[in-house]
Amino acid sequence: MKRLAYFLIALGVFVSDRLTKQLIEEGLGLYEIKTVIPGILELTHTRNTGMAFGILSGSASPWVPLGLAAVSILAFLLILGFALRNPVSRGRLQWGLMLILGGAAGNLHDRLSYGYVTDFIDVFYGSYHWPTFNLADSAITIGIGLFLIETLTQESDAATGGHRTGS
């Protein structure tokens, strides 16, 4: 039953991602900008045919979308398998994996359905401009952070015999 609750996290991320992308697709024309916080945050409807941060998005090769879809499917399956092989008692790990899984599913849906991923969150400050991203990307990033924290603290616990050293 507890495993089902974790999978509901992934489902929630997927549904939220799809809803926000649908709102952007219906509410903003392609490349249209809506300022949310002047000088910091805008909503900008873009389409990413490449990988994270637009890597390979300028490629004219017909193999790039197929390759990216194949890699995305493989990553999705590996994450799913890893989540199922680890106990539900490792809550932080399961949360992280489910955030990654839900985000990966959202972007994979776009890639398989449209050949691109809809991005819209545009963060910048002065001349610094972060690549446009979406809710799925945010979930994946947070999930990776939780995964790393869990992995590093598990290794730290193992190195100290299960006891944390502190000041």
Number of C-alpha atoms within 10 A of each C-alpha: 6 10 14 9 11 20 20 14 19 24 19 16 26 23 17 17 24 22 13 17 22 13 11 20 16 11 11 17 12 15 12 13 15 15 12 12 10 10 11 14 15 18 22 23 24 24 20 21 22 19 15 14 14 14 11 16 16 11 12 9 9 8 10 18 21 14 11 19 20 14 13 20 16 12 15 19 13 13 17 16 11 13 22 13 9 12 12 18 10 11 16 17 23 25 22 26 28 26 31 30 28 28 31 23 23 26 24 23 18 19 21 17 10 12 19 21 25 29 25 27 20 22 18 15 11 7 6 9 11 12 14 23 24 22 23 29 23 17 24 21 16 17 24 18 15 21 20 15 15 18 14 12 14 12 13 15 14 12 11 10 9 12 10 11 8 4 2
